[in-house]
Amino acid sequence: MLTDAIEREKDKIYEEFNNEFPLERVRNLTLEEYTNTERSNSFCYWVEKKTEKLGSIWGGSAYKFGIFKIGGKIKGRNGTLSDNEYAWYNKYGKDRQEAYENVHSNIIKIIEAAQNGNFEAIDLIDLGDAYKWKIAFLYSNKKLLNIYLSKAILYLANKYDGSFTINSPISKMQEVILSNCDSKKTVWQKGEELWSIWENSPEARKDNPEQEEDESDTNDLILKTNIQNYKNFLKKHHNIILHGAPGTGKTYLAKHIAELMNAETEFVQFHPSYDYTDFVEGLRPVNNADKTNMIFERKDGSFKAFCKKAFRNLQDSKKSIHEVQQEVSFKDKFFELLDKIRNEELKELQQRTNIPLDILQVTDNDNIIVKTKSSETERTYTVSYERLEKLSKVFVDKQSLDNIKNIDKEFRNVIGGSHASAYWAALNWIYTNQNSSSISEISEPIKQKDFIFIIDEINRGEISKIFGELFFSVDPGYRGEKGLVKTQYQNLVETGDIFEDGFYVPENVYIIGTMNDIDRSVENMDFAMRRRFAFKEITAAQSAENFELSENTKKRMESLNNAISKIDGLNSAYHIGAAYFKQLDDGMETSDELWENSLHDLLVEYLKGNGNEESNLELLKNAFDMINIE
């Protein structure tokens, strides 16, 4: 269901992307900024992952980006080149620099065409269809559809005009589809309705045939029985780390556990530069009210923001349908107020004394900044949603608001020190503009959900600096308010914030970390943190079952791993997991290609300093080829 809150979230993501990558910045974008293995700040990662809620382009290979960073050997394919750090289509150039210049030039052309409404030009630009049309949508001021699958666009266009083929221009098909949509609906409403039509079409079902419940899904990489065991392990311990040899599918398994639990998830990857400000909270630069100077504001990190979502779900699940309806309606009306301010439709709020308050701005935190009109001072006041919502629980309608005798005293009893008249003015606007038709319809109570925070390569970060005082809060025995701690920026947490009295991890939050046993940074795992996690090894043999390898491929993997264990200085931590070998069963690589593209360099790395590198490598190659193996 597409609620007003979801639409606002999509609008916010859309705005954040354009603020992060305006055309001026993209013109000067370096290759490292375009694609990098840290992922979270690259253009490619933003388009594919951070804006995923605006329409997905997941699937296929990373070659869709034209050029991408790999950081190691990769299986080549016809028409591609690689220098072991980047891979690209050879049509773009003979080396990484030439390839990026051509890809970069194409992206600039797409953005310029999208911003100018010249969508026909995008059809002719040489870049993957899904990728280039998502870029186009992100820069089109929402004048295109947020559907990027060519088959879906073709099917939808032919519902209105049956003359299109798979080679028809996408711009023309989009034009036909949009011309038949209700112009009063938002782009998100149009997209959701159209995607639902496609998903329920015979063509879509052909691409994703449903299987009988009692049949095993041969494409499912993880056996359901195994996932259930891991799920039970997570439920019991709350915090777990999946560890093992390379290629044992630890991260993939973590995501499947979350799917089985139908959980909300957040995925982060630790690295040496990741710190407390990214994870918990920190100061971030923002413009001041008149946008003439830069100031610093406290911002929640990824884990704290995630815990807020979990807390709200936990609280909402305890409320009646009526309570949820009232809160959703109040929140919708508050954000309607913000929209009117941002669109400059509303510039003043009336106080009870009829002296207006000038509205200066809405902050990135959705706070309203006001100032008394014609005041001799430059003092400003902040109205936050959290505190306003608290007041709405006590003063539930306009009548109760009008009946207040002493605003300052009665408001302070609810939200503490504040500019009471500013809060009265905002609350009065909401109640004055709220009517029965604006009450949201909620058909059933909110269900409590599980929230799983996945930390990939947890051992690569400096744990003590990232978690700080949260060592106490994340302890499974101290979930909830009994694990409350004061964070490093606690004095800057706004009044009315969920965690204004201190931070704790809600009971419905689970943490899954993953780590490679042979990673040299394993030693960075703080012992205090180790004590708070339960460890589960994913062996190469278990990964073979999880990935459902064929018997022949399983024997080849076992042969290689047995040989690895016999070499001095190596053990099961150096085994090769089934994720590598599944390429054989899928027909993606021959055994020679798998050895050359993936295993050879990894095993050479294993054997460095061994003293018998060449003979041991030959031994391992024979084991892989199952030569002289009894």
C-alpha positions as a printed Julia matrix, in Angstrom:
630×3 Matrix{Float64}:
   0.0     0.0     0.0
   1.4     3.39   -1.09
   0.79    5.73    1.86
   1.54    9.46    2.04
   4.47    8.66    4.32
   5.97    6.28    1.73
   5.53    8.87   -1.01
   7.29   11.48    1.14
  10.13    9.04    1.74
  10.5     8.51   -2.01
  10.44   12.26   -2.62
  13.15   12.69    0.01
  15.38   10.01   -1.57
  14.88   11.63   -4.98
  15.91   15.0    -3.57
  18.89   13.55   -1.69
  20.21   11.94   -4.88
  20.0    15.18   -6.83
  21.65   17.08   -3.97
  24.46   14.51   -3.85
  25.0    14.35   -7.63
  23.96   17.6    -9.33
  25.01   17.85  -12.97
  27.87   20.17  -12.06
  29.39   17.51   -9.81
  28.8    14.69  -12.3
  30.7    16.65  -14.96
  33.8    16.46  -12.73
  33.18   12.96  -11.37
  36.33   10.84  -11.12
  36.42    7.14  -11.9
  36.84    6.39   -8.18
  33.77    8.48   -7.37
  31.83    6.74  -10.12
  32.57    3.19   -8.98
  34.5     1.94   -5.96
  34.57   -1.02   -3.62
  33.62    1.07   -0.56
  30.28    1.34   -2.4
  28.31    3.65   -0.14
  29.47    6.91   -1.76
  29.8     6.02   -5.43
  27.48    7.15   -8.21
  26.81    3.54   -9.26
  25.92    2.5    -5.71
  23.52    5.42   -5.34
  21.75    4.64   -8.61
  21.45    0.91   -7.91
  21.11    0.62   -4.12
  20.46    3.91   -2.34
  17.63    4.82   -4.73
  16.3     1.26   -4.94
  12.94    2.37   -3.48
  12.51    4.56   -6.56
  12.57    1.51   -8.81
  15.0    -1.39   -8.91
  17.7    -2.19  -11.46
  19.11   -5.12   -9.49
  20.01   -8.2   -11.47
  22.3    -8.82  -14.38
  26.01   -8.12  -14.17
  27.94   -5.03  -13.13
  28.89   -4.54  -16.8
  25.61   -2.58  -17.05
  27.55    0.36  -15.52
  29.86    0.36  -18.56
  32.91    0.17  -16.29
  33.15   -0.97  -12.69
  35.76   -1.6   -10.01
  36.44   -5.23   -9.13
  39.66   -5.24   -7.12
  40.76   -8.66   -8.42
  40.42  -11.22  -11.2
  37.06  -11.58  -12.87
  35.61  -13.98  -15.37
  35.78  -12.31  -18.74
  33.11  -12.45  -21.38
  33.03  -11.71  -25.05
  33.5    -8.02  -25.72
  35.0    -7.12  -22.34
  38.39   -6.1   -20.95
  39.87   -6.0   -17.45
  43.06   -4.78  -15.8
  42.31   -6.73  -12.57
  41.12   -3.54  -10.87
  38.41   -2.43  -13.29
  36.39   -4.26  -15.92
  34.59   -2.71  -18.89
  33.1    -3.33  -22.32
  35.9    -3.05  -24.88
  33.63   -0.96  -27.13
  34.22    1.91  -24.7
  38.02    1.83  -24.9
  41.26   -0.08  -24.77
  42.13    0.98  -21.2
  40.26    2.09  -18.09
  40.76    5.81  -18.68
  39.46    5.76  -22.25
  36.55    3.52  -21.23
  35.54    5.78  -18.37
  35.79    8.92  -20.51
  33.29    7.43  -22.97
  30.94    6.07  -20.29
  31.15    9.37  -18.4
  30.39   11.31  -21.57
  27.32    9.15  -22.2
  26.04    9.74  -18.68
  26.4    13.52  -19.09
  24.39   13.29  -22.33
  21.66   11.28  -20.57
  21.39   13.79  -17.73
  21.3    16.79  -20.07
  18.66   15.15  -22.27
  16.55   14.18  -19.24
  16.7    17.66  -17.73
  15.74   19.22  -21.08
  12.89   16.75  -21.68
  14.61   15.46  -24.82
  13.89   11.83  -24.01
  14.15   10.63  -27.63
  17.88   11.38  -27.53
  18.34    8.91  -24.67
  17.27    6.0   -26.89
  20.37    6.56  -29.02
  22.9     6.75  -26.17
  25.02    3.62  -25.77
  24.52    2.4   -22.19
  22.49   -0.44  -20.64
  18.75    0.24  -20.96
  17.74   -0.23  -17.3
  20.71    1.77  -16.02
  20.39    4.69  -18.44
  16.62    5.02  -18.02
  16.96    5.03  -14.25
  19.53    7.83  -14.54
  17.14    9.61  -16.87
  14.27    9.27  -14.38
  16.41   10.59  -11.53
  17.18   13.77  -13.49
  13.84   14.2   -15.31
  12.01   16.05  -12.53
   9.77   12.95  -12.34
   8.52   13.3   -15.91
   9.36    9.69  -16.72
   8.18    6.38  -15.27
  10.15    4.73  -12.48
   9.97    1.37  -14.29
  13.16    0.34  -16.06
  12.55   -3.25  -17.2
  12.26   -3.21  -20.99
   9.84   -6.16  -21.07
   7.53   -4.44  -18.62
   7.58   -1.17  -20.6
   6.82   -3.07  -23.83
   3.92   -4.97  -22.25
   2.39   -1.83  -20.72
   2.76    0.22  -23.91
   1.04   -2.47  -25.96
  -1.95   -2.37  -23.63
  -2.71    1.03  -25.15
  -1.1     0.72  -28.57
  -0.41   -2.78  -29.88
   2.12   -1.71  -32.51
   5.29   -1.82  -30.38
   8.08   -4.41  -30.6
  11.09   -5.11  -28.39
  13.13   -2.82  -30.68
  10.74    0.14  -30.35
  12.13    3.31  -28.72
  11.59    3.25  -24.97
  10.97    6.99  -24.94
   8.01    6.55  -27.3
   6.6     3.66  -25.25
   6.92    5.71  -22.04
   5.12    8.6   -23.72
   2.18    6.36  -24.71
   1.92    4.82  -21.22
   2.05    8.17  -19.42
  -0.5     9.73  -21.76
  -2.96    7.06  -20.66
  -2.33    7.56  -16.93
  -4.4     9.72  -14.6
  -2.57   13.07  -14.62
  -3.78   13.8   -11.08
  -1.79   10.9    -9.67
   1.8    11.22   -8.54
   4.61    9.48  -10.37
   4.85    7.02   -7.47
   1.15    6.15   -7.69
   1.41    5.65  -11.45
   4.51    3.52  -11.07
   3.02    1.27   -8.4
  -0.22    0.7   -10.31
   1.58   -0.02  -13.59
   4.1    -2.33  -11.95
   1.23   -4.27  -10.36
  -0.34   -4.69  -13.81
   2.96   -6.03  -15.15
   3.61   -8.35  -12.2
   0.22   -9.99  -12.63
   0.55  -10.36  -16.39
   1.08  -13.73  -18.17
   4.37  -12.39  -19.58
   5.76  -11.66  -16.13
   4.73  -15.1   -14.87
   6.55  -16.68  -17.81
   9.74  -15.0   -16.6
   9.09  -16.11  -12.99
   7.13  -19.39  -13.13
   5.6   -20.3    -9.81
   6.47  -23.71   -8.41
   4.33  -26.14   -6.54
   4.78  -25.9    -2.78
   6.05  -29.46   -2.49
   8.66  -29.02   -5.22
  12.18  -27.89   -4.39
  13.33  -24.72   -6.1
  16.5   -25.69   -7.91
  17.44  -22.05   -8.24
  17.28  -21.47   -4.48
  20.85  -21.26   -3.26
  20.04  -21.96    0.36
  18.1   -24.98    1.56
  15.1   -23.92    3.62
  15.84  -26.44    6.34
  19.32  -25.0     6.84
  18.02  -21.44    6.93
  15.52  -22.43    9.61
  18.38  -23.69   11.79
  20.3   -20.44   11.34
  17.13  -18.46   12.05
  16.63  -20.35   15.33
  20.26  -19.67   16.23
  19.77  -15.93   15.62
  16.5   -15.85   17.57
  18.22  -17.48   20.54
  21.31  -15.24   20.64
  20.12  -11.95   19.05
  23.68  -11.18   17.85
  25.55  -13.69   15.68
  28.62  -13.72   13.46
  28.74  -16.06   10.47
  32.37  -16.86    9.81
  34.28  -19.27    7.65
  36.47  -19.75    4.62
  36.16  -17.56    1.49
  33.18  -18.3    -0.74
  31.04  -20.08    1.84
  28.09  -17.74    1.23
  28.01  -15.96    4.59
  26.58  -12.65    3.4
  24.12  -14.35    1.08
  23.02  -16.59    3.94
  22.5   -13.57    6.23
  20.14  -12.02    3.69
  18.19  -15.28    3.36
  17.77  -15.51    7.13
  16.25  -12.03    7.04
  13.92  -13.07    4.21
  12.74  -16.11    6.14
  11.99  -13.93    9.16
  10.23  -11.38    6.92
  12.38   -8.79    8.63
  13.2    -5.19    7.86
  16.9    -5.05    7.04
  19.77   -2.61    6.8
  23.07   -3.6     5.2
  26.41   -1.9     5.92
  29.96   -2.93    5.24
  32.68   -2.11    7.77
  36.05   -0.87    6.56
  39.03    0.93    8.17
  37.5     4.39    7.61
  34.09    3.51    9.08
  33.58    5.08   12.51
  31.2     6.05   15.33
  29.74    8.98   13.41
  28.69    6.64   10.59
  27.27    4.01   12.92
  25.81    5.8    15.96
  25.73    9.59   15.53
  27.94   12.53   14.72
  28.11   16.12   13.54
  27.4    16.82    9.88
  27.69   20.13    7.98
  24.43   21.82    6.87
  23.49   25.31    5.68
  22.06   27.74    8.21
  18.6    29.29    7.87
  19.57   31.93    5.31
  22.03   29.51    3.59
  24.9    31.99    3.91
  26.99   29.96    6.34
  27.63   26.36    7.14
  26.84   24.99   10.58
  27.09   21.52   12.11
  24.1    19.48   13.23
  23.95   16.17   15.07
  22.8    13.4    12.72
  21.88    9.81   13.51
  24.19    7.12   12.16
  22.91    4.07   10.29
  22.44    1.81   13.34
  20.75    4.42   15.52
  18.36    5.41   12.72
  17.58    1.72   12.18
  16.83    1.24   15.87
  14.41    4.17   15.73
  12.43    2.38   13.02
  12.38   -0.78   15.12
  11.27    1.15   18.19
   8.4     2.79   16.32
   7.22   -0.58   15.04
   7.4    -2.02   18.54
   5.33    0.85   19.91
   2.83    0.91   17.03
   2.21   -2.84   17.33
   0.81   -2.22   20.82
  -1.7     0.39   19.64
  -5.3     0.0    18.53
  -6.38    0.65   14.93
  -7.98    3.92   16.04
  -4.77    5.12   17.69
  -2.72    4.29   14.62
  -5.25    6.04   12.37
  -5.04    9.2    14.46
  -1.24    9.18   14.51
  -0.89    8.53   10.77
  -3.39   11.27    9.99
  -1.6    13.7    12.31
   1.76   12.88   10.73
   0.36   13.24    7.21
  -1.05   16.66    8.08
   2.28   17.72    9.64
   4.13   16.82    6.45
   1.48   18.63    4.43
   2.42   21.66    6.52
   6.1    21.12    5.7
   5.3    20.78    1.97
   3.41   24.08    1.99
   6.35   25.78    3.68
   8.88   24.3     1.26
   6.71   25.31   -1.72
   6.45   28.82   -0.24
   2.66   28.54   -0.04
   2.78   29.27    3.68
   5.09   31.89    5.16
   3.48   32.61    8.54
   1.88   30.84   11.48
  -0.61   32.63   13.71
  -0.01   32.64   17.45
  -2.89   32.74   19.9
  -2.13   36.44   20.43
  -2.62   36.95   16.65
   1.0    38.07   16.38
   2.36   36.15   13.38
   5.47   34.02   13.37
   7.66   34.27   10.26
   8.59   30.82    8.95
  12.28   30.83    8.07
  12.87   27.28    6.88
  12.33   23.54    7.25
  15.56   21.78    8.25
  16.88   18.47    6.94
  15.54   16.94   10.17
  12.03   18.2     9.29
  12.08   20.82   12.04
  10.33   24.16   11.46
  12.39   27.28   12.25
  10.32   30.37   13.11
  10.87   33.92   14.31
   8.47   36.42   15.85
   7.4    38.9    13.16
   8.86   42.42   13.51
  10.86   41.3    16.54
  13.85   43.44   17.41
  15.92   40.35   18.15
  17.16   37.76   15.7
  16.24   34.89   18.0
  14.69   31.89   16.28
  12.63   28.99   17.62
  12.38   25.35   16.58
   9.21   23.24   16.26
   9.96   19.49   16.07
   7.56   16.73   15.06
   8.4    14.55   18.08
   7.41   17.23   20.59
   4.4    18.31   18.56
   3.19   14.69   18.49
   3.54   14.49   22.29
   1.33   17.55   22.63
  -1.25   16.04   20.26
  -1.69   13.1    22.66
  -2.74   15.5    25.44
  -4.5    18.22   23.43
  -6.31   15.99   20.98
  -8.34   18.5    18.95
  -8.86   22.21   18.31
 -11.36   22.56   21.11
  -8.95   21.27   23.73
  -6.3    23.57   22.26
  -8.59   26.6    22.52
  -9.5    25.72   26.12
  -5.92   26.05   27.37
  -5.66   28.78   29.97
  -1.9    29.02   30.36
  -0.12   27.81   27.23
   3.39   28.09   28.62
   2.65   26.19   31.83
   0.53   23.43   30.29
   2.86   22.83   27.35
   5.92   22.73   29.62
   4.23   19.99   31.64
   4.18   17.87   28.47
   7.34   18.72   26.52
   9.5    20.72   28.91
  11.1    24.04   28.05
  10.15   25.39   24.63
   8.64   28.32   22.81
   5.1    27.23   23.71
   3.4    29.76   21.43
   5.27   28.42   18.39
   4.1    24.88   19.17
   0.56   26.16   19.74
   0.63   27.91   16.35
   1.8    24.77   14.5
  -0.69   22.53   16.3
  -3.48   25.01   15.65
  -2.7    25.02   11.91
  -2.88   21.21   11.8
  -6.2    21.01   13.65
  -7.71   23.9    11.68
  -6.85   22.19    8.38
  -7.73   18.67    9.46
 -11.13   17.21    8.66
 -12.8    13.82    8.62
 -11.79   13.17    5.02
  -8.12   13.47    6.0
  -8.31   10.63    8.53
  -6.26    7.72    7.18
  -8.0     4.38    6.83
  -6.11    1.58    8.57
  -7.69   -1.83    8.01
  -5.74   -3.85   10.57
  -3.43   -3.35   13.54
   0.3    -2.88   12.99
   2.13   -6.19   13.42
   5.37   -6.4    15.34
   8.26   -7.11   12.98
  11.82   -8.27   13.35
  14.58   -5.87   12.31
  17.92   -7.33   11.22
  21.04   -5.18   10.89
  23.61   -6.94    8.67
  27.26   -5.95    9.05
  29.36   -7.35    6.23
  33.07   -7.88    6.98
  32.53   -6.82   10.59
  36.16   -7.52   11.46
  37.52   -4.97    8.98
  36.39   -2.0    11.08
  37.93   -0.8    14.34
  35.15   -2.22   16.52
  35.76   -0.28   19.73
  35.72    3.06   17.9
  32.63    2.19   15.86
  30.47    0.88   18.71
  31.83    3.05   21.53
  29.57    2.83   24.59
  27.13    0.59   22.66
  29.07   -2.48   23.84
  26.65   -2.45   26.76
  23.47   -1.79   24.75
  24.02   -4.51   22.15
  24.49   -7.19   24.81
  21.58   -9.65   24.3
  20.9    -9.56   28.03
  20.37   -5.78   27.98
  17.93   -5.28   25.13
  15.36   -2.56   25.79
  15.48    0.26   28.31
  17.6    -1.7    30.79
  20.45   -1.28   28.31
  20.13    2.52   28.16
  23.39    4.44   27.72
  24.31    8.07   27.2
  25.87    8.51   23.76
  28.81   10.78   23.01
  26.54   13.51   21.6
  23.7    13.0    24.1
  23.66   16.68   25.1
  22.83   17.57   21.48
  19.91   15.15   21.09
  16.74   17.15   20.5
  13.99   17.22   23.12
  11.23   14.93   21.94
  13.63   12.54   20.2
  12.86    8.87   20.83
  16.25    8.52   22.5
  16.38   11.93   24.23
  17.07   10.28   27.61
  19.68    7.89   26.24
  20.04    5.19   23.61
  19.16    1.51   23.8
  18.62   -1.33   21.33
  14.95   -2.35   21.04
  14.01   -5.98   21.72
  13.05   -6.62   18.08
  16.51   -5.75   16.7
  18.91   -8.52   15.67
  22.48   -8.19   14.39
  24.23  -10.49   11.92
  27.92   -9.96   11.23
  29.98  -11.8     8.62
  33.74  -12.34    8.46
  36.38  -14.37    6.67
  38.51  -16.5     8.99
  41.71  -15.89    7.02
  41.32  -12.11    6.93
  44.32  -10.56    8.62
  42.04   -8.08   10.38
  40.3   -10.81   12.4
  42.58   -9.88   15.27
  40.87   -6.45   15.36
  37.75   -8.04   16.86
  37.57   -6.64   20.38
  37.23   -9.4    23.01
  34.49   -7.43   24.76
  32.56   -7.5    21.5
  33.29  -11.18   20.85
  31.6   -11.95   24.15
  28.39  -10.31   22.95
  28.1   -12.33   19.74
  27.51  -16.04   19.16
  29.76  -17.41   16.42
  28.59  -19.85   13.77
  31.12  -21.34   11.38
  30.0   -21.96    7.82
  32.34  -24.67    6.57
  33.08  -25.36    2.95
  31.27  -28.7     3.28
  28.16  -26.97    4.68
  28.28  -24.41    1.89
  28.21  -27.26   -0.64
  24.9   -28.38    0.84
  23.57  -24.84    1.11
  24.42  -24.15   -2.52
  23.15  -27.57   -3.62
  26.25  -28.46   -5.61
  26.08  -31.47   -7.88
  27.92  -34.56   -6.71
  30.69  -34.21   -9.3
  31.32  -30.57   -8.41
  31.19  -31.39   -4.71
  33.87  -34.08   -5.17
  36.09  -31.62   -7.03
  35.73  -29.07   -4.23
  36.41  -31.68   -1.52
  39.48  -32.9    -3.41
  40.98  -29.41   -3.53
  40.15  -28.64    0.1
  41.64  -31.93    1.34
  44.84  -31.07   -0.48
  44.88  -27.57    1.06
  44.63  -29.04    4.56
  47.7   -31.22    3.95
  49.97  -28.25    3.26
  51.99  -26.98    6.22
  50.61  -23.73    7.57
  47.18  -24.11    5.96
  44.0   -25.5     7.49
  40.22  -25.5     7.03
  40.13  -21.69    7.3
  41.83  -21.66    3.88
  39.32  -23.95    2.19
  37.46  -22.75   -0.88
  33.69  -22.39   -0.49
  30.91  -23.5    -2.8
  30.18  -20.0    -4.1
  33.21  -20.38   -6.36
  32.27  -23.85   -7.57
  28.63  -23.08   -8.29
  29.86  -21.37  -11.45
  30.55  -24.87  -12.79
  27.05  -26.2   -12.08
  25.48  -23.06  -13.56
  27.5   -23.45  -16.76
  29.01  -20.0   -16.28
  32.59  -21.27  -16.4
  34.54  -24.36  -17.36
  36.85  -25.91  -14.77
  39.86  -24.37  -16.56
  38.23  -20.93  -16.5
  37.35  -21.26  -12.82
  40.95  -22.16  -12.0
  42.44  -19.39  -14.09
  39.98  -16.6   -13.25
  39.24  -17.23   -9.56
  41.33  -19.88   -7.84
  44.88  -19.6    -9.15
  45.74  -16.16   -7.73
  43.95  -16.87   -4.44
  45.94  -20.06   -3.9
  49.21  -18.34   -4.87
  48.44  -15.83   -2.12
  47.86  -18.7     0.32
  51.24  -20.25   -0.52
  53.41  -17.13   -0.31
  56.33  -17.64    2.07
  55.68  -21.37    2.22
  58.98  -22.28    0.58
  57.55  -24.81   -1.86
  55.14  -22.57   -3.73
  55.5   -24.09   -7.2
  55.31  -27.74   -6.16
  52.43  -27.1    -3.75
  50.53  -25.14   -6.4
  50.97  -28.05   -8.8
  49.71  -30.41   -6.08
  46.61  -28.23   -5.62
  46.01  -28.03   -9.38
  46.15  -31.82   -9.62
  43.72  -32.1    -6.73
  41.38  -29.64   -8.42
  41.62  -31.64  -11.67
  41.14  -34.84   -9.62
  44.37  -36.3   -10.97
  45.94  -39.12   -8.92
  43.18  -38.79   -6.35
  42.18  -42.07   -4.74
